[in-house]
Amino acid sequence: MKKNTSQLWDEFWKNTDPIEEDILKLAMEENSIRWQRIEKIVLKKFGSFENLEVIEIGAGSGTNAALMAKRGAQITILDYSEKALVRARELFERNNLSAEFIKQNALSLPSDLLNKYDISMSFGLAEHFRGDERIKINKAHFDILKKGGITFISVPNKYNFPYRIFKFIAECTDRWEVGEEYPYSRKEFRDICKQIGITKYSFSGDSLFSSFSFIKQIKTILLNDITRKVLKMVRGGWRVQRYIDRHKSRFNRNSSIFNKKEKGTFLDQYLSYALVVYGTK
């Protein structure tokens, strides 16, 4: 696996279609059970998103931050990849949303960002670290929170087997594109919270059933090398331009892909692809 560097992520985000975020990924995330659960927690804690200070760390295109911005939050996007920040700016501009964009390594946060935010979050960040850095990146989510602030840390789940099988095959066939990635278990999160002094936390996830989309990608890798890059679920997104060309009717704004809410089960927090820890400072 390639080492995680800003250059690796610059290359990843440079090759991502802007249309992907605006048409499909944003709508899918807004209807996902993961987002529904996050929104419910925020509303219970704060009453609304209006004027909340929110930061998404290692944000990539900033999909979840955009959803909070749509609801009135004041957003900061932080990433050490310039290409990722460009993608996030594009997404926000096309949706008439505003944010502050900071190019910064989350492992060395400046003092003016500490104790500042009501909400911190990351989606597909903390799994790219090992050892002391793994502890440090999780601690950073809490360091930038105000007292009583909340964080959401979403990572791949060690016990989601469709993902684990896909990852193994992708690595063996040189199809893995996102560098080092080490999934989490609930036990590891508990150990980390204990080490950094966090006692108030709980777990949730995304949809267990949606993770079976990895099976389709496994078939793609094994059966057709030409189409190996057509679909990407590693960071929750698809290469969608060809998909749209073949399925234009599905992208009508009245299509269920834009308005059908995803359902969840009690098993999601144990076995789904995304393991989400919700913690309070």
matplotlib code that plots the C-alpha trace (Angstrom):
import matplotlib.pyplot as plt

x = [0.0, 1.1, 2.0, -0.5, 0.8, -0.7, 0.6, -1.3, -4.6, -3.9, -3.8, -6.9, -9.0, -7.6, -9.1, -12.6, -15.5, -17.1, -20.5, -20.2, -20.6, -23.3, -25.7, -25.3, -23.1, -24.7, -28.2, -27.3, -25.6, -28.5, -30.8, -28.5, -29.2, -25.8, -26.8, -30.2, -28.7, -26.2, -28.9, -31.0, -28.2, -27.3, -31.0, -31.4, -28.2, -28.5, -32.1, -31.0, -27.9, -28.3, -25.0, -23.2, -19.5, -18.6, -15.4, -14.9, -11.3, -9.6, -12.8, -12.1, -15.0, -16.8, -20.1, -21.3, -20.2, -22.2, -25.3, -24.8, -24.2, -27.5, -29.1, -27.4, -24.2, -21.0, -18.5, -14.8, -13.2, -9.7, -7.5, -3.8, -4.5, -4.9, -6.8, -9.3, -9.9, -10.4, -13.1, -14.7, -14.8, -16.4, -19.1, -19.9, -20.0, -22.3, -24.7, -24.5, -23.0, -20.1, -17.3, -13.8, -11.1, -7.9, -4.9, -3.5, -2.3, -4.8, -1.9, -0.4, -3.4, -2.6, -3.7, -6.3, -8.4, -8.4, -11.5, -13.4, -16.1, -19.5, -19.1, -16.1, -16.3, -14.4, -15.5, -12.8, -9.8, -8.8, -8.3, -5.3, -3.1, -1.3, 0.4, 0.7, -0.7, -3.8, -4.3, -3.4, -5.8, -8.7, -7.7, -7.5, -11.3, -11.9, -9.1, -10.8, -14.2, -15.6, -16.5, -19.7, -19.1, -19.6, -17.7, -18.5, -15.7, -16.7, -14.3, -14.4, -15.6, -13.2, -16.1, -17.8, -16.9, -17.9, -15.6, -12.8, -13.0, -13.1, -10.1, -8.1, -8.8, -8.2, -4.8, -3.8, -4.7, -3.2, -6.6, -6.4, -6.2, -6.4, -3.1, -2.8, -6.1, -6.6, -10.2, -11.4, -13.4, -15.6, -13.1, -10.3, -12.4, -13.2, -9.5, -8.6, -11.4, -10.0, -6.4, -7.5, -9.9, -13.2, -16.0, -19.1, -19.4, -21.7, -21.7, -23.7, -23.1, -24.4, -26.7, -25.4, -27.3, -25.7, -22.3, -23.1, -22.4, -18.8, -19.8, -20.5, -17.1, -15.5, -17.1, -15.9, -12.3, -12.4, -14.4, -13.6, -10.4, -11.5, -14.2, -12.1, -12.4, -16.1, -17.4, -15.7, -17.2, -13.9, -14.7, -18.5, -18.5, -19.1, -17.6, -21.0, -20.7, -21.0, -23.6, -25.7, -25.4, -26.9, -29.5, -30.5, -34.1, -33.0, -31.5, -34.7, -35.1, -38.3, -36.5, -36.4, -32.6, -33.2, -36.1, -36.1, -34.8, -32.6, -33.7, -31.4, -31.3, -29.9, -27.1, -25.6, -23.5, -21.9, -21.6, -22.1, -19.2, -19.1, -18.5, -19.3, -18.3, -20.3, -18.4, -18.8, -16.0]
y = [0.0, 3.5, 5.8, 8.5, 11.8, 15.1, 14.2, 10.9, 12.7, 15.5, 12.8, 11.1, 14.2, 15.5, 12.4, 12.8, 14.0, 17.2, 16.0, 13.1, 15.2, 17.5, 15.1, 11.8, 11.7, 14.7, 13.3, 9.8, 11.0, 13.2, 10.2, 7.8, 6.4, 7.6, 11.2, 10.8, 9.5, 12.4, 15.0, 13.5, 13.7, 17.3, 18.5, 16.8, 18.4, 21.9, 22.3, 23.3, 23.7, 27.5, 29.3, 26.2, 26.3, 23.1, 21.8, 18.8, 17.4, 15.7, 16.7, 15.8, 17.4, 18.2, 16.4, 16.2, 19.8, 20.9, 19.2, 21.1, 24.4, 23.9, 23.9, 27.1, 26.0, 28.0, 25.7, 25.2, 22.7, 21.5, 19.3, 19.1, 18.3, 21.4, 19.4, 18.3, 21.9, 22.8, 20.1, 21.3, 24.9, 23.8, 21.8, 24.7, 27.3, 25.2, 24.8, 28.5, 27.6, 29.4, 28.0, 28.8, 26.6, 25.8, 23.9, 22.2, 18.8, 17.7, 16.2, 19.6, 21.9, 25.6, 26.9, 29.3, 26.2, 24.6, 24.8, 26.6, 24.4, 23.0, 20.0, 18.3, 15.4, 13.3, 10.6, 8.4, 10.0, 8.3, 4.8, 6.1, 6.3, 3.8, 3.8, 7.1, 9.0, 6.9, 8.2, 11.7, 12.0, 10.9, 13.3, 16.2, 15.8, 16.6, 19.2, 21.6, 21.3, 23.7, 22.2, 20.1, 20.0, 16.8, 14.9, 12.3, 10.0, 7.6, 4.9, 1.5, -1.3, -4.2, -6.6, -5.6, -8.6, -7.4, -4.4, -6.6, -9.0, -6.2, -4.5, -7.7, -8.4, -4.8, -4.8, -8.2, -7.0, -3.6, -1.9, -0.2, 3.6, 5.3, 4.4, 2.8, 2.0, 0.2, -0.4, -0.1, -2.2, -0.9, -2.2, -0.2, 3.0, 2.3, 1.9, 5.1, 7.0, 5.7, 6.8, 10.4, 10.8, 10.6, 9.0, 10.1, 8.3, 5.9, 4.0, 4.0, 3.2, 3.3, 0.7, -2.9, -3.8, -1.0, -2.5, -5.4, -3.0, -4.1, -7.5, -5.9, -4.3, -7.6, -9.0, -6.0, -6.6, -10.4, -10.5, -7.3, -5.4, -2.8, -1.5, -1.7, 2.0, 2.5, 2.2, 3.5, 2.8, 3.1, 6.7, 6.4, 7.8, 6.5, 7.4, 8.3, 10.0, 6.8, 5.6, 8.8, 8.4, 4.9, 5.7, 9.3, 8.8, 7.9, 11.3, 13.2, 15.3, 13.4, 10.1, 8.0, 8.4, 12.0, 11.5, 8.0, 7.8, 4.8, 2.4, 1.1, -1.8, -2.4, -4.4, -1.4, -0.3, -3.7, -4.9, -2.1, -0.7, 2.7, 2.5, 5.9, 7.0, 9.9, 11.6, 14.6, 16.7]
z = [0.0, -0.7, 2.2, 3.0, 1.9, 0.7, -2.8, -2.8, -1.8, -4.3, -7.0, -5.7, -5.6, -8.9, -10.7, -9.1, -11.2, -9.8, -11.0, -8.6, -5.6, -6.8, -8.4, -6.6, -3.5, -1.8, -2.3, -1.3, 1.9, 2.9, 2.6, 4.3, 7.7, 8.9, 8.2, 9.6, 12.9, 13.0, 12.3, 15.1, 17.6, 16.7, 16.9, 20.3, 21.6, 20.1, 18.9, 15.4, 13.2, 13.0, 13.7, 15.1, 14.6, 12.7, 11.4, 9.1, 9.4, 6.4, 4.7, 1.1, -0.8, 2.5, 1.8, 5.4, 6.1, 3.1, 4.6, 7.8, 6.0, 4.2, 7.7, 8.8, 10.4, 10.1, 8.4, 8.4, 6.0, 6.9, 4.7, 3.9, 0.2, -1.9, -4.5, -1.9, -0.9, -4.5, -4.7, -1.5, -2.7, -6.0, -4.1, -1.8, -4.6, -6.8, -3.9, -2.9, 0.4, 2.3, 4.4, 5.6, 3.9, 5.8, 4.4, 7.5, 8.8, 11.4, 13.4, 14.0, 14.6, 15.4, 18.8, 17.3, 16.3, 19.7, 21.9, 19.2, 17.7, 18.6, 16.3, 14.8, 12.4, 9.9, 7.4, 6.2, 8.0, 11.2, 9.6, 7.7, 10.8, 13.0, 16.4, 18.2, 15.3, 15.5, 19.0, 18.1, 15.2, 17.4, 20.2, 17.7, 17.1, 20.8, 21.2, 18.8, 20.6, 23.1, 26.4, 25.8, 22.1, 20.1, 17.5, 14.9, 13.7, 10.9, 9.9, 8.2, 10.4, 11.0, 11.2, 7.9, 5.8, 2.3, 2.8, 4.2, 1.3, -1.3, 0.3, 0.3, -3.3, -4.4, -2.7, -4.1, -7.6, -7.3, -7.5, -4.1, -4.6, -1.2, 0.5, 4.0, 5.6, 8.9, 9.9, 13.5, 16.0, 18.8, 21.3, 19.8, 20.0, 23.6, 24.3, 22.5, 24.4, 27.6, 26.7, 25.8, 28.7, 26.9, 28.9, 27.1, 23.8, 21.9, 18.5, 15.4, 11.7, 8.2, 6.6, 6.9, 3.7, 1.7, 2.4, 0.1, -2.8, -2.3, -3.7, -7.0, -7.0, -6.2, -9.4, -11.3, -10.2, -10.8, -14.1, -16.0, -15.8, -18.2, -15.8, -12.7, -12.0, -12.9, -9.3, -6.2, -2.7, -0.8, 0.2, -0.3, -3.9, -7.4, -10.7, -12.0, -15.4, -17.3, -14.8, -15.5, -19.2, -18.9, -16.3, -17.0, -16.0, -12.4, -12.0, -12.4, -9.3, -8.5, -8.6, -5.4, -5.3, -4.2, -1.8, -0.4, 3.1, 3.9, 6.6, 9.3, 11.8, 15.3, 13.6, 11.9, 14.8, 14.9, 11.4, 8.8, 6.7, 8.6, 12.3, 13.8, 17.3, 18.7, 21.6, 23.9, 25.3]

ax = plt.figure().add_subplot(projection="3d")
ax.plot(x, y, z, "-o")
ax.set_aspect("equal")
plt.show()
